[in-house]
């Protein structure tokens, strides 16, 4: 059934939560995976897949090595675009806006929920830089594991969270005739969200 603008929640965050919940209920793999696009100080774009780690009225939360390509991009140009794609449901959701760093307390709280192996890997990997071999990487993991033999693996100073504060949302659902349904949300001057249909 085609989407009518009024079929969607007036609040785009609640609508995104609803689609994420439906994707999870459909047992789709990694329903919270999304592509994050950033650009460096010269406008050179870069995109990669991440996992959504929080969503509320403030925005979308994700965590990463701040020295990575995405971290450097966001330091130079703190704006990003996110795209979720659920092919089994013929749906896509897009979000763009400004990005800010999450407070150290929130990053530390999330870090504590990660498996020990993931925390060790974050310390061992100089994300995105060249390394000579897999064996060299595994040796670095072993060295970090020996340095932190218990469950207490501290938050690295180069690792933390980001909040994407939405300026726009778009919800897309495909149609066999290629007349896809697209609904965009933008904030009015009074801060309320305004929905409108876009042509496919």
N, CA and C of each residue as an Amber inpcrd file, in Angstrom:
protein
   600
   0.8530000  -1.1940000   0.0000000   0.0000000   0.0000000   0.0000000
   0.8910000   1.2480000   0.0000000   0.6350000   2.1930000  -0.8970000
   1.4470000   3.4190000  -0.9240000   1.3630000   4.1790000   0.3910000
   2.4340000   4.8880000   0.6820000   2.4920000   5.6960000   1.9020000
   1.8550000   7.0530000   1.6520000   1.0150000   7.4620000   2.5560000
   0.5290000   8.8350000   2.5770000   1.3410000   9.5760000   3.6300000
   1.5700000  10.8570000   3.4040000   2.3550000  11.6420000   4.3520000
   1.7950000  11.5070000   5.7650000   0.4670000  11.5130000   5.8800000
  -0.1560000  11.4620000   7.2080000  -0.1030000  10.0760000   7.8300000
   0.3430000   9.0560000   7.0600000   0.5090000   7.7230000   7.6420000
   1.7030000   7.6680000   8.5880000   2.6450000   8.5730000   8.3840000
   3.8680000   8.5560000   9.1720000   3.7150000   9.4070000  10.4280000
   4.4830000   9.0290000  11.4460000   4.4240000   9.7470000  12.7200000
   4.8310000  11.2040000  12.5110000   4.1680000  12.1500000  13.1550000
   4.5840000  13.5560000  13.0300000   6.0050000  13.8030000  13.5250000
   6.5100000  12.9250000  14.3880000   7.8660000  13.0430000  14.9090000
   8.7650000  12.0770000  14.1430000   9.7510000  12.5720000  13.3890000
  10.5760000  11.6800000  12.5660000  11.4410000  10.7250000  13.3810000
  11.8200000  11.1080000  14.5880000  12.5900000  10.1820000  15.4260000
  11.7430000   8.9760000  15.7820000  10.4940000   9.2100000  16.1760000
   9.6020000   8.0790000  16.4800000   9.3560000   7.2340000  15.2340000
   9.2810000   7.8770000  14.0650000   9.0840000   7.1150000  12.8360000
  10.2950000   6.2390000  12.5320000  11.4960000   6.7730000  12.7380000
  12.6920000   5.9720000  12.5130000  12.7560000   4.8110000  13.5140000
  12.4100000   5.0650000  14.7630000  12.3550000   3.9930000  15.7500000
  11.3800000   2.9110000  15.2860000  10.2220000   3.3070000  14.7540000
   9.2260000   2.3390000  14.2940000   9.7820000   1.4710000  13.1700000
  10.4720000   2.0880000  12.1980000  11.0230000   1.2970000  11.0960000
  12.1590000   0.4050000  11.5670000  12.9770000   0.8800000  12.4900000
  14.0320000   0.0340000  13.0510000  13.4260000  -1.1530000  13.7950000
  12.3650000  -0.9160000  14.5380000  11.7010000  -1.9850000  15.2750000
  11.1100000  -3.0090000  14.3220000  10.5180000  -2.5490000  13.2130000
   9.9520000  -3.4750000  12.2350000  11.0500000  -4.2680000  11.5420000
  12.1870000  -3.6520000  11.2780000  13.3040000  -4.3680000  10.6700000
  13.8290000  -5.4380000  11.6170000  13.8970000  -5.1150000  12.8990000
  14.3430000  -6.1000000  13.8880000  13.3330000  -7.2300000  14.0210000
  12.0360000  -6.9020000  14.0210000  10.9890000  -7.9240000  14.1330000
  10.9930000  -8.8620000  12.9310000  11.4530000  -8.3630000  11.7770000
  11.5370000  -9.1840000  10.5690000  12.8000000 -10.0430000  10.5470000
  13.5710000  -9.9980000  11.6430000  14.8050000 -10.7830000  11.7840000
  15.8230000 -10.4700000  10.6940000  15.8740000  -9.2170000  10.2800000
  16.8630000  -8.8180000   9.2940000  18.2410000  -8.7650000   9.9540000
  19.2900000  -9.1340000   9.2310000  20.6290000  -9.0500000   9.8240000
  21.0390000  -7.5980000  10.0350000  21.5740000  -7.3280000  11.2080000
  22.0620000  -5.9930000  11.5530000  21.0660000  -4.8870000  11.1530000
  19.8630000  -4.9120000  11.6900000  18.8710000  -3.8990000  11.3080000
  19.2820000  -2.4770000  11.6580000  20.2340000  -2.3290000  12.5940000
  20.6920000  -0.9950000  13.0070000  21.9340000  -0.5430000  12.2510000
  22.3080000  -1.2550000  11.1840000  23.4660000  -0.8440000  10.3810000
  23.0810000   0.3170000   9.4740000  24.0050000   1.2560000   9.3050000
  23.7510000   2.3800000   8.4160000  25.0530000   2.8400000   7.7810000
  24.9330000   3.4960000   6.6450000  26.0890000   4.0950000   5.9780000
  26.2260000   5.5190000   6.4650000  27.4450000   5.8870000   6.8590000
  27.7170000   7.2440000   7.3270000  28.6470000   7.9110000   6.3220000
  28.2040000   9.0300000   5.7650000  29.0070000   9.7960000   4.8210000
  29.5340000  11.0510000   5.4940000  30.8400000  11.2820000   5.3090000
  31.4940000  12.4790000   5.8270000  32.3270000  13.0920000   4.7060000
  32.8780000  14.2570000   4.9710000  33.7700000  14.8940000   4.0050000
  34.8840000  15.5930000   4.7600000  36.0760000  15.6090000   4.1580000
  37.1990000  16.2590000   4.8240000  37.1920000  17.7600000   4.5580000
  38.2600000  18.4490000   4.9820000  38.3010000  19.9110000   4.8540000
  38.3070000  20.3740000   3.4030000  38.6810000  19.4720000   2.4720000
  38.6810000  19.8070000   1.0510000  37.3960000  19.3880000   0.3480000
  36.4640000  18.8340000   1.1070000  35.2050000  18.3880000   0.5230000
  35.2640000  16.9910000  -0.0650000  36.3790000  16.2700000   0.1270000
  36.4930000  14.9030000  -0.3990000  35.6060000  13.9810000   0.4310000
  34.6270000  13.3130000  -0.1930000  33.6980000  12.4950000   0.5820000
  34.2610000  11.1140000   0.9020000  33.6710000  10.5170000   1.9230000
  34.0190000   9.1660000   2.3350000  32.7860000   8.5650000   2.9870000
  32.5640000   7.2650000   2.7740000  31.3870000   6.6200000   3.3500000
  31.7720000   5.2380000   3.8430000  31.1230000   4.7980000   4.9330000
  31.3840000   3.4930000   5.5060000  30.1680000   3.0480000   6.3130000
  30.1120000   1.7390000   6.6190000  29.0020000   1.1970000   7.3920000
  29.3400000   1.2280000   8.8890000  28.3400000   1.6110000   9.6840000
  28.4600000   1.6390000  11.1410000  27.2100000   1.0060000  11.7530000
  27.2330000   0.8660000  13.0780000  26.0610000   0.4080000  13.8060000
  25.5240000   1.5410000  14.6660000  24.2240000   1.7600000  14.5940000
  23.5640000   2.7530000  15.4330000  23.5870000   2.2640000  16.8760000
  24.0430000   3.1140000  17.7920000  24.1590000   2.7170000  19.1940000
  23.2830000   3.5490000  20.1090000  22.3970000   4.3360000  19.5510000
  21.4690000   5.1020000  20.3640000  20.6660000   6.0320000  19.4770000
  19.4040000   6.2180000  19.8220000  18.5180000   7.0970000  19.0540000
  17.4800000   7.6740000  19.9970000  17.4360000   9.0090000  20.0540000
  16.4240000   9.6760000  20.8490000  16.1530000  11.0460000  20.2320000
  15.4440000  11.8900000  20.9360000  15.0680000  13.1960000  20.4010000
  16.2790000  14.0570000  20.0690000  17.4210000  13.7900000  20.7030000
  18.6280000  14.5580000  20.4130000  19.2830000  14.1440000  19.0970000
  19.1560000  12.8760000  18.7240000  19.7570000  12.4320000  17.4800000
  20.2400000  10.9970000  17.5080000  21.1570000  10.6850000  16.5740000
  21.6960000   9.3490000  16.3820000  23.0890000   9.2710000  17.0070000
  23.3500000   8.1890000  17.7440000  24.6400000   8.0130000  18.4100000
  25.4300000   6.8760000  17.7760000  26.7270000   7.1170000  17.6070000
  27.6420000   6.0820000  17.1460000  28.9960000   6.3230000  17.7860000
  29.8360000   5.2970000  17.7770000  31.1230000   5.3460000  18.4690000
  32.2290000   4.8740000  17.5370000  33.4360000   5.4550000  17.7170000
  34.5290000   5.0970000  16.8200000  35.8610000   5.6030000  17.3570000
  36.9110000   5.2290000  16.6750000  38.2510000   5.7670000  16.9150000
  38.2720000   7.1900000  16.3600000  38.5390000   8.1660000  17.2090000
  38.4940000   9.5580000  16.7630000  39.6470000   9.9070000  15.8120000
  40.6890000   9.0610000  15.7840000  41.8060000   9.2890000  14.8620000
  41.5730000   8.6310000  13.5040000  40.4420000   7.9490000  13.3400000
  40.1160000   7.3030000  12.0720000  39.7730000   8.3530000  11.0150000
  39.5920000   7.9050000   9.7890000  39.2190000   8.8240000   8.7000000
  37.9420000   9.5790000   9.0550000  36.9400000   8.8650000   9.5550000
  35.6880000   9.5460000   9.8790000  35.8720000  10.5450000  11.0170000
  36.7070000  10.1570000  12.0110000  36.9680000  11.0710000  13.1100000
  37.6750000  12.3330000  12.6540000  38.6460000  12.1730000  11.7500000
  39.3620000  13.3420000  11.2320000  38.4330000  14.1990000  10.3810000
  37.5950000  13.5510000   9.5730000  36.6230000  14.2970000   8.7700000
  35.7060000  15.1250000   9.6550000  35.1950000  14.5000000  10.7110000
  34.2430000  15.1930000  11.5740000  34.8950000  16.3140000  12.3640000
  36.1930000  16.1860000  12.6420000  36.9010000  17.2790000  13.3120000
  37.0340000  18.4770000  12.3800000  37.2320000  18.2120000  11.0810000
  37.4240000  19.2940000  10.1140000  36.1070000  19.8310000   9.5790000
  35.0980000  18.9750000   9.4850000  33.8380000  19.3280000   8.8370000
  32.7190000  18.5890000   9.5840000  32.2330000  19.1360000  10.6910000
  31.3350000  18.3940000  11.5790000  29.8910000  18.2880000  11.0870000
  29.7310000  17.7280000   9.9050000  28.4130000  17.4230000   9.3600000
  28.4830000  16.0370000   8.7340000  27.3520000  15.3410000   8.6970000
  27.3500000  13.9880000   8.1500000  25.9600000  13.6420000   7.6430000
  25.9120000  12.5720000   6.8450000  24.6500000  12.0210000   6.3600000
  24.6400000  10.5320000   6.6480000  23.4860000  10.0220000   7.0550000
  23.3250000   8.6000000   7.3600000  22.2380000   8.0210000   6.4720000
  22.4170000   6.7570000   6.0570000  21.4040000   6.0710000   5.2550000
  21.2420000   4.6420000   5.7580000  20.0190000   4.2930000   6.1280000
  19.6590000   2.9250000   6.5010000  18.9970000   2.2770000   5.2860000
  19.2510000   0.9700000   5.0910000  18.6800000   0.2730000   3.9330000
  18.2400000  -1.1080000   4.3860000  16.9420000  -1.3590000   4.2580000
  16.3670000  -2.6540000   4.6210000  15.7440000  -3.2670000   3.3640000
  16.5350000  -3.9620000   2.5380000  16.0340000  -4.4350000   1.2390000
  14.8470000  -5.3790000   1.3420000  14.7890000  -6.2090000   2.3800000
  13.6650000  -7.1410000   2.5020000  12.3450000  -6.4170000   2.7350000
  12.4260000  -5.1920000   3.2460000  11.2250000  -4.3870000   3.4820000
  11.0380000  -3.3110000   2.4200000  11.9610000  -3.2550000   1.4530000
  11.9120000  -2.2340000   0.3950000  11.8940000  -0.8180000   0.9670000
  12.7040000  -0.6130000   2.0100000  12.6940000   0.6780000   2.6960000
  14.0980000   1.2480000   2.8550000  14.1280000   2.5560000   2.8680000
  15.3540000   3.2920000   3.1440000  14.9790000   4.4960000   4.0220000
  15.8740000   4.8500000   4.9280000  15.6990000   6.0710000   5.7180000
  17.0090000   6.8430000   5.6780000  16.9020000   8.1540000   5.5090000
  18.0810000   9.0130000   5.4270000  17.9820000  10.1250000   6.4620000
  19.1400000  10.5000000   7.0060000  19.2160000  11.5660000   7.9990000
  20.4690000  12.3740000   7.7080000  20.3910000  13.6940000   7.8360000
  21.6200000  14.4790000   7.7760000  21.5480000  15.6120000   8.7800000
  22.7450000  16.0740000   9.1650000  22.7910000  17.1610000  10.1280000
  24.1840000  17.3710000  10.6800000  24.2520000  18.2050000  11.6830000
  25.5230000  18.5020000  12.3460000  25.8830000  17.3760000  13.3100000
  27.1880000  17.2190000  13.5350000  27.6830000  16.1680000  14.4190000
  28.5140000  16.8010000  15.5360000  28.2560000  16.3600000  16.7570000
  29.0320000  16.8140000  17.9160000  29.5640000  15.6010000  18.6560000
  30.6240000  15.8260000  19.4150000  31.1660000  14.7570000  20.2470000
  30.2660000  14.5210000  21.4550000  30.1650000  13.2650000  21.8510000
  29.4290000  12.8920000  23.0510000  30.3310000  13.0810000  24.2680000
  29.7550000  13.4470000  25.3820000  30.5150000  13.6660000  26.6140000
  31.2690000  12.4080000  27.0150000  32.4220000  12.5940000  27.6290000
  33.2810000  11.4890000  28.0330000  32.5470000  10.5150000  28.9420000
  31.6550000  11.0230000  29.7860000  30.9210000  10.1470000  30.7010000
  30.0280000   9.1680000  29.9370000  29.3820000   9.6670000  28.8830000
  28.5050000   8.8020000  28.0890000  29.3210000   7.7920000  27.2860000
  30.4620000   8.2420000  26.7360000  31.3340000   7.3160000  26.0050000
  31.8620000   6.2310000  26.9330000  32.2270000   6.6130000  28.1500000
  32.7470000   5.6400000  29.1160000  31.6780000   4.6170000  29.4890000
  30.4510000   5.0780000  29.6730000  29.3560000   4.1670000  30.0170000
  29.1040000   3.1760000  28.8880000  29.1160000   3.6520000  27.6430000
  28.9180000   2.7250000  26.5210000  30.0990000   1.7650000  26.4050000
  31.3320000   2.2760000  26.5580000  32.5390000   1.4560000  26.4630000
  32.4500000   0.2530000  27.4010000  31.9090000   0.4570000  28.5850000
  31.8190000  -0.6060000  29.5820000  30.8790000  -1.7320000  29.1530000
  29.9790000  -1.4680000  28.2020000  29.0520000  -2.5050000  27.7370000
  29.6520000  -3.3620000  26.6300000  30.7790000  -2.9410000  26.0670000
  31.3870000  -3.6790000  24.9620000  32.0970000  -4.9330000  25.4800000
  32.0830000  -6.0190000  24.6890000  32.8350000  -7.2120000  25.1000000
  34.3190000  -6.8800000  25.2810000  34.9730000  -7.6030000  26.1670000
  36.3920000  -7.3500000  26.4340000  37.2090000  -7.4200000  25.1490000
  36.9120000  -8.3960000  24.2950000  37.6740000  -8.5440000  23.0480000
  37.5560000  -7.3080000  22.1680000  36.3820000  -6.6950000  22.1320000
  36.1840000  -5.4910000  21.3270000  36.9670000  -4.3200000  21.9050000
  37.0390000  -4.2440000  23.2340000  37.8020000  -3.1690000  23.8590000
  39.2980000  -3.3490000  23.6100000  39.7630000  -4.6020000  23.6810000
  41.1730000  -4.8860000  23.3830000  41.4840000  -4.5100000  21.9360000
  40.6100000  -4.8840000  21.0080000  40.8370000  -4.5850000  19.5890000
  40.9040000  -3.0860000  19.3300000  40.0690000  -2.3240000  20.0240000
  40.0800000  -0.8730000  19.8370000  41.4190000  -0.2810000  20.2470000
  41.9920000  -0.7840000  21.3320000  43.3070000  -0.3190000  21.7650000
  44.3960000  -0.7280000  20.7670000  44.2950000  -1.9400000  20.2320000
  45.3720000  -2.4980000  19.4120000  45.4150000  -1.9400000  18.0000000
  44.2790000  -1.5280000  17.4680000  44.2040000  -1.1240000  16.0680000
  44.3450000   0.3850000  15.9000000  45.3010000   0.7800000  15.1000000
  45.4500000   2.1790000  14.6830000  44.6020000   2.3200000  13.4210000
  43.3160000   2.4690000  13.6150000  42.3120000   2.2690000  12.5730000
  42.6060000   3.0150000  11.2730000  42.6140000   2.2560000  10.1910000
  42.7540000   2.8400000   8.8650000  44.1790000   3.0660000   8.4060000
  45.1690000   2.7640000   9.2580000  46.5540000   2.9450000   8.8400000
  47.1440000   1.6000000   8.4150000  48.1880000   1.6550000   7.6240000
  48.7910000   0.4410000   7.0690000  49.4730000  -0.3900000   8.1570000
  49.4200000  -1.7100000   7.9960000  50.1380000  -2.6300000   8.8780000
  50.7290000  -3.7370000   8.0100000  51.8640000  -4.2690000   8.4370000
  52.6000000  -5.2110000   7.5990000  51.9330000  -6.5500000   7.3930000
  51.2360000  -7.0540000   8.4170000  50.6550000  -8.3920000   8.3000000
  49.5790000  -8.5850000   9.3510000  48.7710000  -9.6200000   9.1580000
  47.7820000 -10.0010000  10.1620000  48.4860000 -10.4210000  11.4570000
  49.6270000 -11.1040000  11.3050000  50.3750000 -11.5500000  12.4800000
  50.8130000 -10.3660000  13.3420000  51.2190000  -9.2830000  12.7020000
  51.6260000  -8.0930000  13.4390000  50.4490000  -7.5130000  14.2200000
  49.2770000  -7.4930000  13.5950000  48.0830000  -6.9940000  14.2720000
  47.7330000  -7.8880000  15.4540000  47.7900000  -9.2090000  15.2610000
  47.4630000 -10.1320000  16.3430000  48.4670000 -10.0240000  17.4880000
  49.7350000  -9.7240000  17.1630000  50.7340000  -9.5160000  18.2120000
  50.4030000  -8.2760000  19.0380000  49.9060000  -7.2460000  18.3960000
  49.5010000  -6.0340000  19.1170000  48.3200000  -6.3360000  20.0280000
  47.3780000  -7.1500000  19.5500000  46.2430000  -7.5460000  20.3780000
  46.7360000  -8.3040000  21.6110000  47.6730000  -9.2270000  21.4190000
  48.2040000  -9.9980000  22.5470000  48.9090000  -9.0960000  23.5540000
  49.6160000  -8.0900000  23.0580000  50.3180000  -7.1680000  23.9520000
  49.3260000  -6.3610000  24.7900000  48.2530000  -5.8860000  24.1610000
  47.2450000  -5.1210000  24.9020000  46.5240000  -6.0220000  25.8990000
  46.2150000  -7.2540000  25.4850000  45.5380000  -8.1880000  26.3870000
  46.3950000  -8.4810000  27.6130000  47.7120000  -8.5710000  27.4200000
  48.6140000  -8.8020000  28.5520000  48.6890000  -7.5700000  29.4540000
  48.5970000  -6.3890000  28.8650000  48.6470000  -5.1490000  29.6340000
  47.4000000  -4.9980000  30.4990000  46.2600000  -5.4730000  29.9940000
  44.9930000  -5.3860000  30.7280000  44.4320000  -6.7980000  30.8820000
  44.9350000  -7.5780000  31.8330000  44.5610000  -8.9950000  31.9140000
  43.1390000  -9.2540000  32.4210000  42.5370000  -8.3160000  33.1040000
  41.1900000  -8.5280000  33.6360000  40.1260000  -7.8600000  32.7790000
  38.9610000  -7.6960000  33.3860000  37.8440000  -7.0620000  32.6800000
  37.9760000  -5.5510000  32.6080000  38.8350000  -4.9770000  33.4410000
  38.9860000  -3.5230000  33.4900000  39.9220000  -3.0520000  32.3750000
  39.3280000  -2.8230000  31.2040000  40.0680000  -2.2830000  30.0550000
  39.6050000  -0.8400000  29.8890000  40.4470000   0.1340000  30.1850000
  39.9840000   1.5300000  30.2110000  39.6610000   2.0700000  28.8180000
  38.8710000   3.1160000  28.8230000  38.5240000   3.8120000  27.5810000
  39.7810000   4.4690000  27.0040000  40.1170000   4.1940000  25.7400000
  41.2860000   4.8600000  25.1510000  41.0310000   6.3560000  24.9800000
  42.0510000   7.1750000  25.0880000  41.8510000   8.6220000  24.9300000
  41.4640000   9.0210000  23.5080000  41.6700000   8.1220000  22.5480000
  41.3900000   8.4180000  21.1410000  40.0650000   7.8270000  20.6790000
  39.2320000   7.3460000  21.5830000  38.0070000   6.6210000  21.2050000
  36.8190000   7.2630000  21.8990000  35.6880000   7.3740000  21.1980000
  34.5160000   7.9520000  21.8420000  33.3250000   8.0460000  20.9050000
  32.2800000   8.6990000  21.4060000  31.0240000   8.7470000  20.6860000
  30.7500000  10.0730000  20.0120000  29.7980000  10.0050000  19.0720000
  29.3400000  11.1830000  18.3320000  27.8160000  11.1840000  18.3100000
  27.2670000  12.3660000  18.2090000  25.8240000  12.5530000  18.0880000
  25.5370000  13.2900000  16.7940000  24.7760000  12.6510000  15.9070000
  24.3160000  13.3020000  14.6860000  22.9640000  13.9360000  15.0010000
  22.9260000  15.2770000  14.9710000  21.7020000  16.0160000  15.2900000
  20.9530000  16.2950000  13.9800000  19.8240000  15.6400000  13.7620000
  19.1700000  15.7220000  12.4570000  18.6760000  17.1230000  12.0920000
  18.9420000  17.5040000  10.8440000  18.3370000  18.6920000  10.2470000
  17.1940000  18.2690000   9.3290000  17.3630000  17.1070000   8.6780000
  16.3070000  16.5400000   7.8400000  16.2910000  15.0280000   7.9930000
  15.1110000  14.4620000   7.7850000  14.9110000  13.0190000   7.6690000
  14.2240000  12.7710000   6.3310000  14.4530000  11.6010000   5.7650000
  13.6580000  11.1720000   4.6100000  13.3540000   9.6920000   4.7400000
  12.0850000   9.3380000   4.5360000  11.6430000   7.9500000   4.5630000
  11.1870000   7.5620000   3.1560000  11.7370000   6.4630000   2.6650000
  11.5570000   6.0340000   1.2660000  11.0870000   4.5900000   1.2570000
  10.0910000   4.3150000   0.4280000   9.6270000   2.9450000   0.2580000
   9.4190000   2.7100000  -1.2320000   9.9470000   1.5890000  -1.7300000
   9.9170000   1.3570000  -3.1830000   8.5550000   0.8620000  -3.6470000
   8.2850000   1.1160000  -4.9360000   7.0750000   0.6700000  -5.6010000
   7.4730000   0.0040000  -6.9180000   6.7470000  -1.0440000  -7.3450000
   7.1220000  -1.7510000  -8.5760000   7.1300000  -0.8570000  -9.8080000
   6.2910000   0.1800000  -9.8360000   6.2260000   1.0630000 -11.0010000
   7.2790000   2.1660000 -10.9550000   8.1840000   2.0850000  -9.9900000
   9.2590000   3.0660000  -9.7850000   8.7430000   4.4120000  -9.2850000
   7.4510000   4.5220000  -9.0240000   6.9210000   5.7320000  -8.4100000
   7.0230000   5.5880000  -6.8960000   8.2620000   5.5670000  -6.4200000
   8.5330000   5.3080000  -5.0200000   7.9450000   6.4010000  -4.1280000
   7.6150000   6.0140000  -2.9080000   7.1190000   6.9720000  -1.9270000
   8.3000000   7.5810000  -1.1870000   8.3360000   8.9000000  -1.1280000
   9.3840000   9.6280000  -0.4010000   8.7350000  10.7190000   0.4300000
   9.0200000  10.6930000   1.7160000   8.4940000  11.7100000   2.6220000
   9.6710000  12.3340000   3.3660000   9.7760000  13.6450000   3.2750000
  10.8560000  14.3810000   3.9250000  10.3080000  15.1540000   5.1210000
  11.1060000  15.2150000   6.1690000  10.8000000  16.0310000   7.3410000
  11.8510000  17.1340000   7.4400000  11.3910000  18.3730000   7.6090000
  12.2720000  19.5140000   7.8840000  11.6870000  20.3160000   9.0330000
  12.5520000  20.9580000   9.7930000  12.0650000  21.7620000  10.9160000
  11.5460000  23.1100000  10.4380000  10.4040000  23.5180000  10.9810000
   9.9020000  24.8650000  10.7580000  10.7060000  25.8440000  11.6100000
  10.4880000  27.1270000  11.3920000  11.1910000  28.1370000  12.1840000
  10.8570000  28.0350000  13.6630000   9.6790000  27.5100000  13.9780000
   9.2960000  27.3700000  15.3860000   9.8130000  26.0700000  16.0090000
  10.5910000  25.3020000  15.2260000  11.1850000  24.0800000  15.7540000
  10.3740000  22.8240000  15.5220000   9.1580000  22.9600000  15.0080000
   8.3350000  21.7800000  14.7390000   8.7080000  21.1580000  13.3980000
   8.4880000  19.8540000  13.2790000   8.8010000  19.1450000  12.0410000
   7.6600000  19.2850000  11.0430000   8.0110000  19.5360000   9.7960000
   7.0480000  19.6530000   8.7080000   7.2910000  18.5120000   7.7320000
   6.2480000  17.7700000   7.3850000   6.3610000  16.6630000   6.4440000
   5.9140000  17.0980000   5.0470000   6.6010000  16.5840000   4.0450000
   6.1700000  16.8380000   2.6720000   6.5690000  15.6610000   1.7970000
   5.7540000  15.4270000   0.7570000   6.0500000  14.3520000  -0.2020000
   7.0320000  14.8660000  -1.2430000   7.9990000  14.0270000  -1.5910000
   8.9320000  14.3240000  -2.6620000   8.6600000  13.4200000  -3.8530000
   8.9360000  13.9260000  -5.0420000   8.8100000  13.0900000  -6.2230000
   9.9300000  12.0490000  -6.2320000   9.6490000  10.8840000  -6.8210000
  10.6560000   9.8310000  -6.8020000  11.8190000  10.1010000  -7.7480000
